[in-house]
Amino acid sequence: MPRSPGVELAPGVVHLTYETTIDGRRARRSSIWRKAADGSGWRMYYHQATPVPGA
């Protein structure tokens, strides 16, 4: 079963996890997004990238 990249932490707050490859370097990424109170959309509140060793 495919894993969902997002988890709702609270109404209007989601945690996303994903993996990227940029110039041959892999990283696992995690970010928390909050829905803006003014209705302008989603905004990133926190982000972290962790390199994948040996990749």
Biopython code that builds the backbone (N, CA, C, O; Angstrom):
import numpy as np
from Bio.PDB.StructureBuilder import StructureBuilder

atoms = [
    (1, "MET", "N", (0.844, -1.175, 0.000)),
    (1, "MET", "CA", (0.000, 0.000, 0.000)),
    (1, "MET", "C", (0.894, 1.244, 0.000)),
    (1, "MET", "O", (1.809, 1.327, 0.819)),
    (2, "PRO", "N", (0.656, 2.225, -0.903)),
    (2, "PRO", "CA", (1.470, 3.453, -0.918)),
    (2, "PRO", "C", (1.255, 4.248, 0.365)),
    (2, "PRO", "O", (0.147, 4.308, 0.898)),
    (3, "ARG", "N", (2.319, 4.846, 0.842)),
    (3, "ARG", "CA", (2.253, 5.655, 2.056)),
    (3, "ARG", "C", (1.872, 7.084, 1.712)),
    (3, "ARG", "O", (2.408, 7.668, 0.770)),
    (4, "SER", "N", (0.956, 7.639, 2.468)),
    (4, "SER", "CA", (0.546, 9.025, 2.260)),
    (4, "SER", "C", (1.656, 9.949, 2.732)),
    (4, "SER", "O", (2.212, 9.730, 3.808)),
    (5, "PRO", "N", (1.998, 10.982, 1.954)),
    (5, "PRO", "CA", (3.072, 11.891, 2.361)),
    (5, "PRO", "C", (2.638, 12.899, 3.418)),
    (5, "PRO", "O", (3.473, 13.638, 3.939)),
    (6, "GLY", "N", (1.338, 12.945, 3.746)),
    (6, "GLY", "CA", (0.889, 13.972, 4.681)),
    (6, "GLY", "C", (0.042, 13.427, 5.814)),
    (6, "GLY", "O", (-0.666, 12.431, 5.668)),
    (7, "VAL", "N", (0.134, 14.118, 6.966)),
    (7, "VAL", "CA", (-0.651, 13.779, 8.145)),
    (7, "VAL", "C", (-1.233, 15.077, 8.697)),
    (7, "VAL", "O", (-0.512, 16.052, 8.909)),
    (8, "GLU", "N", (-2.541, 15.077, 8.927)),
    (8, "GLU", "CA", (-3.155, 16.253, 9.531)),
    (8, "GLU", "C", (-2.869, 16.221, 11.031)),
    (8, "GLU", "O", (-3.260, 15.280, 11.722)),
    (9, "LEU", "N", (-2.182, 17.256, 11.532)),
    (9, "LEU", "CA", (-1.846, 17.343, 12.952)),
    (9, "LEU", "C", (-2.950, 18.019, 13.749)),
    (9, "LEU", "O", (-3.178, 17.696, 14.915)),
    (10, "ALA", "N", (-3.629, 18.957, 13.109)),
    (10, "ALA", "CA", (-4.726, 19.715, 13.718)),
    (10, "ALA", "C", (-5.475, 20.373, 12.567)),
    (10, "ALA", "O", (-4.962, 20.401, 11.448)),
    (11, "PRO", "N", (-6.661, 20.899, 12.805)),
    (11, "PRO", "CA", (-7.348, 21.593, 11.713)),
    (11, "PRO", "C", (-6.477, 22.732, 11.156)),
    (11, "PRO", "O", (-6.068, 23.632, 11.889)),
    (12, "GLY", "N", (-6.209, 22.670, 9.861)),
    (12, "GLY", "CA", (-5.403, 23.708, 9.218)),
    (12, "GLY", "C", (-3.910, 23.563, 9.392)),
    (12, "GLY", "O", (-3.164, 24.490, 9.075)),
    (13, "VAL", "N", (-3.437, 22.392, 9.904)),
    (13, "VAL", "CA", (-2.000, 22.147, 10.092)),
    (13, "VAL", "C", (-1.684, 20.739, 9.590)),
    (13, "VAL", "O", (-2.276, 19.767, 10.060)),
    (14, "VAL", "N", (-0.748, 20.623, 8.630)),
    (14, "VAL", "CA", (-0.359, 19.314, 8.103)),
    (14, "VAL", "C", (1.151, 19.138, 8.150)),
    (14, "VAL", "O", (1.912, 20.101, 8.053)),
    (15, "HIS", "N", (1.568, 17.876, 8.301)),
    (15, "HIS", "CA", (2.991, 17.508, 8.282)),
    (15, "HIS", "C", (3.219, 16.667, 7.033)),
    (15, "HIS", "O", (2.563, 15.643, 6.844)),
    (16, "LEU", "N", (4.150, 17.097, 6.176)),
    (16, "LEU", "CA", (4.466, 16.383, 4.945)),
    (16, "LEU", "C", (5.865, 15.797, 5.029)),
    (16, "LEU", "O", (6.775, 16.433, 5.560)),
    (17, "THR", "N", (6.043, 14.591, 4.512)),
    (17, "THR", "CA", (7.372, 13.986, 4.398)),
    (17, "THR", "C", (7.551, 13.508, 2.965)),
    (17, "THR", "O", (6.623, 12.994, 2.340)),
    (18, "TYR", "N", (8.770, 13.691, 2.461)),
    (18, "TYR", "CA", (9.060, 13.276, 1.092)),
    (18, "TYR", "C", (10.558, 13.192, 0.915)),
    (18, "TYR", "O", (11.317, 13.644, 1.772)),
    (19, "GLU", "N", (10.990, 12.615, -0.195)),
    (19, "GLU", "CA", (12.414, 12.474, -0.498)),
    (19, "GLU", "C", (12.710, 13.163, -1.821)),
    (19, "GLU", "O", (11.929, 13.076, -2.769)),
    (20, "THR", "N", (13.849, 13.848, -1.874)),
    (20, "THR", "CA", (14.250, 14.526, -3.106)),
    (20, "THR", "C", (15.621, 14.030, -3.552)),
    (20, "THR", "O", (16.411, 13.533, -2.748)),
    (21, "THR", "N", (15.887, 14.173, -4.843)),
    (21, "THR", "CA", (17.222, 13.952, -5.394)),
    (21, "THR", "C", (17.566, 15.180, -6.219)),
    (21, "THR", "O", (16.891, 15.496, -7.198)),
    (22, "ILE", "N", (18.625, 15.868, -5.811)),
    (22, "ILE", "CA", (19.069, 17.080, -6.501)),
    (22, "ILE", "C", (20.555, 16.924, -6.790)),
    (22, "ILE", "O", (21.352, 16.735, -5.871)),
    (23, "ASP", "N", (20.930, 17.001, -8.059)),
    (23, "ASP", "CA", (22.326, 16.811, -8.480)),
    (23, "ASP", "C", (22.896, 15.501, -7.946)),
    (23, "ASP", "O", (24.063, 15.447, -7.557)),
    (24, "GLY", "N", (22.079, 14.439, -7.923)),
    (24, "GLY", "CA", (22.521, 13.125, -7.480)),
    (24, "GLY", "C", (22.563, 12.938, -5.975)),
    (24, "GLY", "O", (22.909, 11.853, -5.507)),
    (25, "ARG", "N", (22.222, 13.964, -5.198)),
    (25, "ARG", "CA", (22.225, 13.854, -3.734)),
    (25, "ARG", "C", (20.796, 13.690, -3.241)),
    (25, "ARG", "O", (19.914, 14.480, -3.577)),
    (26, "ARG", "N", (20.579, 12.644, -2.431)),
    (26, "ARG", "CA", (19.242, 12.380, -1.893)),
    (26, "ARG", "C", (19.098, 12.993, -0.507)),
    (26, "ARG", "O", (20.058, 13.063, 0.260)),
    (27, "ALA", "N", (17.891, 13.432, -0.204)),
    (27, "ALA", "CA", (17.585, 13.957, 1.130)),
    (27, "ALA", "C", (16.154, 13.608, 1.475)),
    (27, "ALA", "O", (15.267, 13.615, 0.621)),
    (28, "ARG", "N", (15.948, 13.302, 2.750)),
    (28, "ARG", "CA", (14.587, 13.119, 3.269)),
    (28, "ARG", "C", (14.155, 14.449, 3.848)),
    (28, "ARG", "O", (14.898, 15.079, 4.600)),
    (29, "ARG", "N", (12.964, 14.872, 3.500)),
    (29, "ARG", "CA", (12.485, 16.189, 3.899)),
    (29, "ARG", "C", (11.192, 16.089, 4.695)),
    (29, "ARG", "O", (10.379, 15.187, 4.495)),
    (30, "SER", "N", (11.032, 17.038, 5.597)),
    (30, "SER", "CA", (9.868, 17.100, 6.454)),
    (30, "SER", "C", (9.466, 18.564, 6.570)),
    (30, "SER", "O", (10.316, 19.426, 6.799)),
    (31, "SER", "N", (8.180, 18.849, 6.413)),
    (31, "SER", "CA", (7.736, 20.234, 6.551)),
    (31, "SER", "C", (6.356, 20.279, 7.187)),
    (31, "SER", "O", (5.540, 19.372, 7.023)),
    (32, "ILE", "N", (6.121, 21.357, 7.914)),
    (32, "ILE", "CA", (4.824, 21.605, 8.530)),
    (32, "ILE", "C", (4.230, 22.834, 7.858)),
    (32, "ILE", "O", (4.876, 23.873, 7.726)),
    (33, "TRP", "N", (2.974, 22.679, 7.436)),
    (33, "TRP", "CA", (2.263, 23.753, 6.725)),
    (33, "TRP", "C", (1.041, 24.172, 7.532)),
    (33, "TRP", "O", (0.350, 23.341, 8.122)),
    (34, "ARG", "N", (0.788, 25.495, 7.547)),
    (34, "ARG", "CA", (-0.403, 26.020, 8.224)),
    (34, "ARG", "C", (-1.252, 26.775, 7.213)),
    (34, "ARG", "O", (-0.728, 27.503, 6.369)),
    (35, "LYS", "N", (-2.539, 26.601, 7.300)),
    (35, "LYS", "CA", (-3.459, 27.337, 6.448)),
    (35, "LYS", "C", (-3.568, 28.756, 6.998)),
    (35, "LYS", "O", (-3.846, 28.946, 8.182)),
    (36, "ALA", "N", (-3.353, 29.741, 6.150)),
    (36, "ALA", "CA", (-3.362, 31.142, 6.579)),
    (36, "ALA", "C", (-4.754, 31.560, 7.039)),
    (36, "ALA", "O", (-5.760, 31.236, 6.407)),
    (37, "ALA", "N", (-4.787, 32.277, 8.142)),
    (37, "ALA", "CA", (-6.061, 32.729, 8.713)),
    (37, "ALA", "C", (-6.780, 33.712, 7.800)),
    (37, "ALA", "O", (-8.005, 33.829, 7.857)),
    (38, "ASP", "N", (-6.028, 34.424, 6.954)),
    (38, "ASP", "CA", (-6.641, 35.422, 6.069)),
    (38, "ASP", "C", (-7.192, 34.812, 4.779)),
    (38, "ASP", "O", (-7.683, 35.531, 3.910)),
    (39, "GLY", "N", (-7.108, 33.469, 4.657)),
    (39, "GLY", "CA", (-7.655, 32.794, 3.484)),
    (39, "GLY", "C", (-6.758, 32.826, 2.255)),
    (39, "GLY", "O", (-7.196, 32.459, 1.164)),
    (40, "SER", "N", (-5.508, 33.258, 2.413)),
    (40, "SER", "CA", (-4.608, 33.383, 1.264)),
    (40, "SER", "C", (-3.954, 32.064, 0.861)),
    (40, "SER", "O", (-3.217, 32.027, -0.124)),
    (41, "GLY", "N", (-4.204, 30.987, 1.594)),
    (41, "GLY", "CA", (-3.669, 29.684, 1.213)),
    (41, "GLY", "C", (-2.787, 29.095, 2.289)),
    (41, "GLY", "O", (-2.848, 29.502, 3.449)),
    (42, "TRP", "N", (-1.960, 28.126, 1.898)),
    (42, "TRP", "CA", (-1.083, 27.415, 2.819)),
    (42, "TRP", "C", (0.287, 28.072, 2.849)),
    (42, "TRP", "O", (0.782, 28.550, 1.829)),
    (43, "ARG", "N", (0.899, 28.092, 4.042)),
    (43, "ARG", "CA", (2.251, 28.643, 4.205)),
    (43, "ARG", "C", (3.104, 27.660, 4.998)),
    (43, "ARG", "O", (2.651, 27.052, 5.968)),
    (44, "MET", "N", (4.355, 27.525, 4.555)),
    (44, "MET", "CA", (5.267, 26.644, 5.263)),
    (44, "MET", "C", (5.664, 27.295, 6.586)),
    (44, "MET", "O", (6.069, 28.457, 6.623)),
    (45, "TYR", "N", (5.544, 26.533, 7.667)),
    (45, "TYR", "CA", (5.856, 27.018, 9.003)),
    (45, "TYR", "C", (7.227, 26.497, 9.453)),
    (45, "TYR", "O", (7.943, 27.181, 10.183)),
    (46, "TYR", "N", (7.591, 25.275, 9.011)),
    (46, "TYR", "CA", (8.851, 24.636, 9.420)),
    (46, "TYR", "C", (9.287, 23.691, 8.315)),
    (46, "TYR", "O", (8.455, 23.070, 7.654)),
    (47, "HIS", "N", (10.625, 23.581, 8.111)),
    (47, "HIS", "CA", (11.163, 22.649, 7.118)),
    (47, "HIS", "C", (12.499, 22.118, 7.597)),
    (47, "HIS", "O", (13.298, 22.845, 8.186)),
    (48, "GLN", "N", (12.734, 20.819, 7.334)),
    (48, "GLN", "CA", (14.025, 20.203, 7.646)),
    (48, "GLN", "C", (14.375, 19.244, 6.526)),
    (48, "GLN", "O", (13.505, 18.553, 5.996)),
    (49, "ALA", "N", (15.674, 19.199, 6.158)),
    (49, "ALA", "CA", (16.163, 18.230, 5.181)),
    (49, "ALA", "C", (17.326, 17.471, 5.815)),
    (49, "ALA", "O", (18.222, 18.072, 6.409)),
    (50, "THR", "N", (17.302, 16.149, 5.684)),
    (50, "THR", "CA", (18.353, 15.294, 6.228)),
    (50, "THR", "C", (18.975, 14.515, 5.073)),
    (50, "THR", "O", (18.276, 13.748, 4.410)),
    (51, "PRO", "N", (20.290, 14.696, 4.811)),
    (51, "PRO", "CA", (20.933, 13.948, 3.722)),
    (51, "PRO", "C", (20.849, 12.447, 3.959)),
    (51, "PRO", "O", (20.907, 11.986, 5.099)),
    (52, "VAL", "N", (20.711, 11.685, 2.871)),
    (52, "VAL", "CA", (20.716, 10.229, 2.940)),
    (52, "VAL", "C", (22.163, 9.776, 2.754)),
    (52, "VAL", "O", (22.730, 9.976, 1.680)),
    (53, "PRO", "N", (22.777, 9.165, 3.782)),
    (53, "PRO", "CA", (24.181, 8.762, 3.674)),
    (53, "PRO", "C", (24.401, 7.739, 2.562)),
    (53, "PRO", "O", (23.578, 6.850, 2.343)),
    (54, "GLY", "N", (25.514, 7.881, 1.874)),
    (54, "GLY", "CA", (25.911, 6.917, 0.859)),
    (54, "GLY", "C", (25.090, 6.959, -0.408)),
    (54, "GLY", "O", (25.213, 6.076, -1.258)),
    (55, "ALA", "N", (24.263, 7.963, -0.547)),
    (55, "ALA", "CA", (23.412, 8.041, -1.748)),
    (55, "ALA", "C", (23.999, 8.993, -2.754)),
    (55, "ALA", "O", (23.426, 9.190, -3.825)),
]
sb = StructureBuilder()
sb.init_structure("model")
sb.init_model(0)
sb.init_chain("A")
sb.init_seg("    ")
for serial, (resi, resn, name, xyz) in enumerate(atoms, 1):
    if name == "N":
        sb.init_residue(resn, " ", resi, " ")
    sb.init_atom(name, np.array(xyz, "f"), 0.0, 1.0, " ", f" {name:<3s}", serial, name[0])
structure = sb.get_structure()
